[in-house]
């Protein structure tokens, strides 16, 4: 049975949803905290799909 992590839409969907959540919370803040939340959201959007792709590739070989 295949893992849901093997689908690319899941990789990007999880990253986009978490980035949107962090960015929406960041809009409620101000100053440095807002920038920190936006930075974490950008990190989630860019790096998380790559991490999930690596995890899915590792799970497929097991």
Gaussian input, Z-matrix of N, CA and C with variables (Angstrom, degrees):
# hf/3-21g

backbone

0 1
 N
 C     1     B1
 C     2     B2     1     A1
 N     3     B3     2     A2     1     D1
 C     4     B4     3     A3     2     D2
 C     5     B5     4     A4     3     D3
 N     6     B6     5     A5     4     D4
 C     7     B7     6     A6     5     D5
 C     8     B8     7     A7     6     D6
 N     9     B9     8     A8     7     D7
 C    10    B10     9     A9     8     D8
 C    11    B11    10    A10     9     D9
 N    12    B12    11    A11    10    D10
 C    13    B13    12    A12    11    D11
 C    14    B14    13    A13    12    D12
 N    15    B15    14    A14    13    D13
 C    16    B16    15    A15    14    D14
 C    17    B17    16    A16    15    D15
 N    18    B18    17    A17    16    D16
 C    19    B19    18    A18    17    D17
 C    20    B20    19    A19    18    D18
 N    21    B21    20    A20    19    D19
 C    22    B22    21    A21    20    D20
 C    23    B23    22    A22    21    D21
 N    24    B24    23    A23    22    D22
 C    25    B25    24    A24    23    D23
 C    26    B26    25    A25    24    D24
 N    27    B27    26    A26    25    D25
 C    28    B28    27    A27    26    D26
 C    29    B29    28    A28    27    D27
 N    30    B30    29    A29    28    D28
 C    31    B31    30    A30    29    D29
 C    32    B32    31    A31    30    D30
 N    33    B33    32    A32    31    D31
 C    34    B34    33    A33    32    D32
 C    35    B35    34    A34    33    D33
 N    36    B36    35    A35    34    D34
 C    37    B37    36    A36    35    D35
 C    38    B38    37    A37    36    D36
 N    39    B39    38    A38    37    D37
 C    40    B40    39    A39    38    D38
 C    41    B41    40    A40    39    D39
 N    42    B42    41    A41    40    D40
 C    43    B43    42    A42    41    D41
 C    44    B44    43    A43    42    D42
 N    45    B45    44    A44    43    D43
 C    46    B46    45    A45    44    D44
 C    47    B47    46    A46    45    D45
 N    48    B48    47    A47    46    D46
 C    49    B49    48    A48    47    D47
 C    50    B50    49    A49    48    D48
 N    51    B51    50    A50    49    D49
 C    52    B52    51    A51    50    D50
 C    53    B53    52    A52    51    D51
 N    54    B54    53    A53    52    D52
 C    55    B55    54    A54    53    D53
 C    56    B56    55    A55    54    D54
 N    57    B57    56    A56    55    D55
 C    58    B58    57    A57    56    D56
 C    59    B59    58    A58    57    D57
 N    60    B60    59    A59    58    D58
 C    61    B61    60    A60    59    D59
 C    62    B62    61    A61    60    D60
 N    63    B63    62    A62    61    D61
 C    64    B64    63    A63    62    D62
 C    65    B65    64    A64    63    D63
 N    66    B66    65    A65    64    D64
 C    67    B67    66    A66    65    D65
 C    68    B68    67    A67    66    D66
 N    69    B69    68    A68    67    D67
 C    70    B70    69    A69    68    D68
 C    71    B71    70    A70    69    D69
 N    72    B72    71    A71    70    D70
 C    73    B73    72    A72    71    D71
 C    74    B74    73    A73    72    D72
 N    75    B75    74    A74    73    D73
 C    76    B76    75    A75    74    D74
 C    77    B77    76    A76    75    D75
 N    78    B78    77    A77    76    D76
 C    79    B79    78    A78    77    D77
 C    80    B80    79    A79    78    D78
 N    81    B81    80    A80    79    D79
 C    82    B82    81    A81    80    D80
 C    83    B83    82    A82    81    D81
 N    84    B84    83    A83    82    D82
 C    85    B85    84    A84    83    D83
 C    86    B86    85    A85    84    D84
 N    87    B87    86    A86    85    D85
 C    88    B88    87    A87    86    D86
 C    89    B89    88    A88    87    D87
 N    90    B90    89    A89    88    D88
 C    91    B91    90    A90    89    D89
 C    92    B92    91    A91    90    D90
 N    93    B93    92    A92    91    D91
 C    94    B94    93    A93    92    D92
 C    95    B95    94    A94    93    D93
 N    96    B96    95    A95    94    D94
 C    97    B97    96    A96    95    D95
 C    98    B98    97    A97    96    D96
 N    99    B99    98    A98    97    D97
 C   100   B100    99    A99    98    D98
 C   101   B101   100   A100    99    D99
 N   102   B102   101   A101   100   D100
 C   103   B103   102   A102   101   D101
 C   104   B104   103   A103   102   D102
 N   105   B105   104   A104   103   D103
 C   106   B106   105   A105   104   D104
 C   107   B107   106   A106   105   D105
 N   108   B108   107   A107   106   D106
 C   109   B109   108   A108   107   D107
 C   110   B110   109   A109   108   D108
 N   111   B111   110   A110   109   D109
 C   112   B112   111   A111   110   D110
 C   113   B113   112   A112   111   D111
 N   114   B114   113   A113   112   D112
 C   115   B115   114   A114   113   D113
 C   116   B116   115   A115   114   D114
 N   117   B117   116   A116   115   D115
 C   118   B118   117   A117   116   D116
 C   119   B119   118   A118   117   D117
 N   120   B120   119   A119   118   D118
 C   121   B121   120   A120   119   D119
 C   122   B122   121   A121   120   D120
 N   123   B123   122   A122   121   D121
 C   124   B124   123   A123   122   D122
 C   125   B125   124   A124   123   D123
 N   126   B126   125   A125   124   D124
 C   127   B127   126   A126   125   D125
 C   128   B128   127   A127   126   D126
 N   129   B129   128   A128   127   D127
 C   130   B130   129   A129   128   D128
 C   131   B131   130   A130   129   D129
 N   132   B132   131   A131   130   D130
 C   133   B133   132   A132   131   D131
 C   134   B134   133   A133   132   D132
 N   135   B135   134   A134   133   D133
 C   136   B136   135   A135   134   D134
 C   137   B137   136   A136   135   D135
 N   138   B138   137   A137   136   D136
 C   139   B139   138   A138   137   D137
 C   140   B140   139   A139   138   D138
 N   141   B141   140   A140   139   D139
 C   142   B142   141   A141   140   D140
 C   143   B143   142   A142   141   D141
 N   144   B144   143   A143   142   D142
 C   145   B145   144   A144   143   D143
 C   146   B146   145   A145   144   D144
 N   147   B147   146   A146   145   D145
 C   148   B148   147   A147   146   D146
 C   149   B149   148   A148   147   D147
 N   150   B150   149   A149   148   D148
 C   151   B151   150   A150   149   D149
 C   152   B152   151   A151   150   D150
 N   153   B153   152   A152   151   D151
 C   154   B154   153   A153   152   D152
 C   155   B155   154   A154   153   D153
 N   156   B156   155   A155   154   D154
 C   157   B157   156   A156   155   D155
 C   158   B158   157   A157   156   D156
 N   159   B159   158   A158   157   D157
 C   160   B160   159   A159   158   D158
 C   161   B161   160   A160   159   D159
 N   162   B162   161   A161   160   D160
 C   163   B163   162   A162   161   D161
 C   164   B164   163   A163   162   D162
 N   165   B165   164   A164   163   D163
 C   166   B166   165   A165   164   D164
 C   167   B167   166   A166   165   D165
 N   168   B168   167   A167   166   D166
 C   169   B169   168   A168   167   D167
 C   170   B170   169   A169   168   D168
 N   171   B171   170   A170   169   D169
 C   172   B172   171   A171   170   D170
 C   173   B173   172   A172   171   D171
 N   174   B174   173   A173   172   D172
 C   175   B175   174   A174   173   D173
 C   176   B176   175   A175   174   D174
 N   177   B177   176   A176   175   D175
 C   178   B178   177   A177   176   D176
 C   179   B179   178   A178   177   D177
 N   180   B180   179   A179   178   D178
 C   181   B181   180   A180   179   D179
 C   182   B182   181   A181   180   D180
 N   183   B183   182   A182   181   D181
 C   184   B184   183   A183   182   D182
 C   185   B185   184   A184   183   D183

   B1=1.4471
   B2=1.5273
   B3=1.3022
   B4=1.4620
   B5=1.5316
   B6=1.3057
   B7=1.4578
   B8=1.5291
   B9=1.3233
   B10=1.4662
   B11=1.5272
   B12=1.3342
   B13=1.4653
   B14=1.5225
   B15=1.3030
   B16=1.4583
   B17=1.5258
   B18=1.3101
   B19=1.4627
   B20=1.5278
   B21=1.3259
   B22=1.4761
   B23=1.5304
   B24=1.3251
   B25=1.4657
   B26=1.5268
   B27=1.3219
   B28=1.4671
   B29=1.5264
   B30=1.3296
   B31=1.4681
   B32=1.5207
   B33=1.3271
   B34=1.4556
   B35=1.5203
   B36=1.3221
   B37=1.4627
   B38=1.5135
   B39=1.3188
   B40=1.4632
   B41=1.5250
   B42=1.3269
   B43=1.4625
   B44=1.5201
   B45=1.3154
   B46=1.4692
   B47=1.5273
   B48=1.3204
   B49=1.4624
   B50=1.5290
   B51=1.3146
   B52=1.4627
   B53=1.5297
   B54=1.3376
   B55=1.4659
   B56=1.5256
   B57=1.3232
   B58=1.4681
   B59=1.5231
   B60=1.3088
   B61=1.4612
   B62=1.5266
   B63=1.3314
   B64=1.4632
   B65=1.5311
   B66=1.3234
   B67=1.4640
   B68=1.5283
   B69=1.3376
   B70=1.4622
   B71=1.5268
   B72=1.3212
   B73=1.4672
   B74=1.5239
   B75=1.3225
   B76=1.4578
   B77=1.5185
   B78=1.3270
   B79=1.4655
   B80=1.5262
   B81=1.3076
   B82=1.4641
   B83=1.5252
   B84=1.3170
   B85=1.4628
   B86=1.5200
   B87=1.3222
   B88=1.4543
   B89=1.5253
   B90=1.3023
   B91=1.4566
   B92=1.5131
   B93=1.3131
   B94=1.4594
   B95=1.5225
   B96=1.3227
   B97=1.4633
   B98=1.5298
   B99=1.3056
   B100=1.4609
   B101=1.5285
   B102=1.3048
   B103=1.4614
   B104=1.5159
   B105=1.3290
   B106=1.4660
   B107=1.5206
   B108=1.3213
   B109=1.4669
   B110=1.5233
   B111=1.3089
   B112=1.4682
   B113=1.5233
   B114=1.3314
   B115=1.4575
   B116=1.5177
   B117=1.3258
   B118=1.4681
   B119=1.5194
   B120=1.3304
   B121=1.4560
   B122=1.5292
   B123=1.3119
   B124=1.4617
   B125=1.5210
   B126=1.3183
   B127=1.4570
   B128=1.5302
   B129=1.3193
   B130=1.4699
   B131=1.5223
   B132=1.3011
   B133=1.4620
   B134=1.5249
   B135=1.3239
   B136=1.4604
   B137=1.5302
   B138=1.3230
   B139=1.4604
   B140=1.5309
   B141=1.3192
   B142=1.4632
   B143=1.5304
   B144=1.3360
   B145=1.4730
   B146=1.5238
   B147=1.3250
   B148=1.4583
   B149=1.5309
   B150=1.3223
   B151=1.4587
   B152=1.5226
   B153=1.3222
   B154=1.4615
   B155=1.5254
   B156=1.3201
   B157=1.4674
   B158=1.5253
   B159=1.3272
   B160=1.4666
   B161=1.5293
   B162=1.3074
   B163=1.4599
   B164=1.5274
   B165=1.3203
   B166=1.4653
   B167=1.5272
   B168=1.3137
   B169=1.4676
   B170=1.5284
   B171=1.3091
   B172=1.4643
   B173=1.5143
   B174=1.3349
   B175=1.4583
   B176=1.5191
   B177=1.3281
   B178=1.4626
   B179=1.5193
   B180=1.3265
   B181=1.4630
   B182=1.5234
   B183=1.3390
   B184=1.4786
   B185=1.5003
   A1=108.88
   A2=117.01
   A3=120.77
   A4=111.06
   A5=114.51
   A6=121.87
   A7=109.92
   A8=117.91
   A9=119.71
   A10=112.31
   A11=116.99
   A12=120.38
   A13=112.36
   A14=118.57
   A15=121.07
   A16=112.22
   A17=117.98
   A18=121.86
   A19=110.17
   A20=117.77
   A21=120.11
   A22=113.48
   A23=117.33
   A24=118.50
   A25=111.35
   A26=116.87
   A27=120.60
   A28=109.70
   A29=117.30
   A30=120.54
   A31=110.43
   A32=114.93
   A33=119.20
   A34=112.15
   A35=117.51
   A36=120.84
   A37=112.33
   A38=116.93
   A39=120.21
   A40=110.23
   A41=116.60
   A42=120.14
   A43=112.90
   A44=116.50
   A45=120.63
   A46=110.73
   A47=116.78
   A48=119.48
   A49=111.57
   A50=117.49
   A51=119.05
   A52=111.02
   A53=117.19
   A54=120.09
   A55=111.09
   A56=116.97
   A57=119.77
   A58=111.83
   A59=116.46
   A60=120.14
   A61=110.96
   A62=116.47
   A63=119.73
   A64=111.70
   A65=117.45
   A66=120.29
   A67=110.98
   A68=117.56
   A69=119.34
   A70=111.21
   A71=117.54
   A72=119.90
   A73=109.30
   A74=116.58
   A75=120.52
   A76=113.41
   A77=116.42
   A78=119.64
   A79=111.99
   A80=116.44
   A81=120.19
   A82=112.31
   A83=116.69
   A84=121.28
   A85=110.37
   A86=116.19
   A87=119.41
   A88=109.76
   A89=114.81
   A90=121.19
   A91=113.72
   A92=114.37
   A93=121.34
   A94=112.12
   A95=117.54
   A96=120.20
   A97=111.08
   A98=117.65
   A99=121.07
   A100=110.26
   A101=117.14
   A102=120.54
   A103=111.98
   A104=116.93
   A105=120.63
   A106=109.75
   A107=117.31
   A108=120.07
   A109=111.38
   A110=117.79
   A111=120.28
   A112=111.15
   A113=116.88
   A114=120.46
   A115=112.01
   A116=116.42
   A117=119.87
   A118=110.23
   A119=117.81
   A120=121.25
   A121=110.92
   A122=117.52
   A123=120.75
   A124=110.69
   A125=116.76
   A126=121.45
   A127=110.45
   A128=116.69
   A129=121.68
   A130=110.56
   A131=117.12
   A132=121.55
   A133=112.08
   A134=117.20
   A135=120.90
   A136=111.99
   A137=117.77
   A138=121.40
   A139=113.21
   A140=118.25
   A141=120.58
   A142=113.51
   A143=120.90
   A144=118.74
   A145=113.12
   A146=117.36
   A147=120.19
   A148=111.44
   A149=116.45
   A150=120.67
   A151=110.40
   A152=116.90
   A153=120.32
   A154=111.57
   A155=117.01
   A156=120.55
   A157=110.32
   A158=116.45
   A159=120.81
   A160=110.80
   A161=117.22
   A162=121.56
   A163=110.27
   A164=116.76
   A165=120.30
   A166=111.00
   A167=117.19
   A168=120.50
   A169=110.23
   A170=117.35
   A171=120.94
   A172=112.05
   A173=116.54
   A174=120.51
   A175=111.40
   A176=117.03
   A177=120.49
   A178=111.41
   A179=117.33
   A180=119.74
   A181=112.11
   A182=117.48
   A183=120.06
   A184=112.63
   D1=134.16
   D2=-176.51
   D3=-82.99
   D4=152.14
   D5=-179.54
   D6=-85.48
   D7=145.70
   D8=175.33
   D9=-61.97
   D10=-23.32
   D11=179.90
   D12=-70.55
   D13=-11.40
   D14=178.78
   D15=-77.29
   D16=-12.15
   D17=178.99
   D18=-89.23
   D19=127.75
   D20=-179.34
   D21=-62.24
   D22=-30.66
   D23=-179.60
   D24=-64.69
   D25=-29.13
   D26=177.17
   D27=-70.46
   D28=-41.18
   D29=178.74
   D30=-56.16
   D31=-52.14
   D32=-176.02
   D33=-76.60
   D34=-32.35
   D35=179.61
   D36=-63.39
   D37=-44.03
   D38=178.90
   D39=-64.87
   D40=-42.34
   D41=179.02
   D42=-64.17
   D43=-42.32
   D44=-179.26
   D45=-67.46
   D46=-43.80
   D47=-178.21
   D48=-64.84
   D49=-43.08
   D50=179.37
   D51=-68.83
   D52=-35.91
   D53=177.52
   D54=-66.24
   D55=-39.98
   D56=177.20
   D57=-64.34
   D58=-39.81
   D59=178.17
   D60=-63.77
   D61=-46.58
   D62=179.48
   D63=-65.02
   D64=-39.86
   D65=179.85
   D66=-67.16
   D67=-37.33
   D68=179.50
   D69=-68.33
   D70=-36.34
   D71=174.85
   D72=-68.53
   D73=-38.25
   D74=178.85
   D75=-62.09
   D76=-30.14
   D77=178.09
   D78=-66.64
   D79=-24.40
   D80=179.83
   D81=-81.13
   D82=-14.76
   D83=-177.57
   D84=-100.00
   D85=177.22
   D86=177.09
   D87=-142.56
   D88=162.40
   D89=176.15
   D90=71.78
   D91=-140.01
   D92=-175.23
   D93=-65.26
   D94=-36.97
   D95=179.87
   D96=-62.24
   D97=-37.81
   D98=177.63
   D99=-63.22
   D100=-43.72
   D101=178.62
   D102=-64.82
   D103=-37.27
   D104=177.74
   D105=-63.96
   D106=-44.93
   D107=179.46
   D108=-64.20
   D109=-40.21
   D110=178.07
   D111=-66.59
   D112=-36.72
   D113=176.94
   D114=-64.91
   D115=-43.11
   D116=177.65
   D117=-65.58
   D118=-37.38
   D119=177.69
   D120=-63.56
   D121=-41.02
   D122=177.63
   D123=-65.89
   D124=-39.42
   D125=176.83
   D126=-61.24
   D127=-45.16
   D128=178.70
   D129=-61.49
   D130=-40.35
   D131=-176.96
   D132=-69.78
   D133=-33.78
   D134=-175.01
   D135=-94.43
   D136=-45.65
   D137=-169.43
   D138=-91.29
   D139=-37.36
   D140=-175.36
   D141=-57.41
   D142=-42.67
   D143=177.16
   D144=-60.88
   D145=-34.67
   D146=178.24
   D147=-68.28
   D148=-39.07
   D149=177.47
   D150=-64.85
   D151=-44.75
   D152=-179.90
   D153=-65.49
   D154=-34.68
   D155=176.69
   D156=-64.03
   D157=-41.58
   D158=178.52
   D159=-65.53
   D160=-41.40
   D161=178.76
   D162=-63.60
   D163=-42.50
   D164=179.39
   D165=-65.04
   D166=-37.90
   D167=178.64
   D168=-67.38
   D169=-37.36
   D170=177.65
   D171=-69.28
   D172=-37.30
   D173=178.87
   D174=-70.64
   D175=-29.82
   D176=-179.27
   D177=-71.81
   D178=-27.76
   D179=-178.83
   D180=-83.57
   D181=-17.77
   D182=179.17
   D183=-76.17

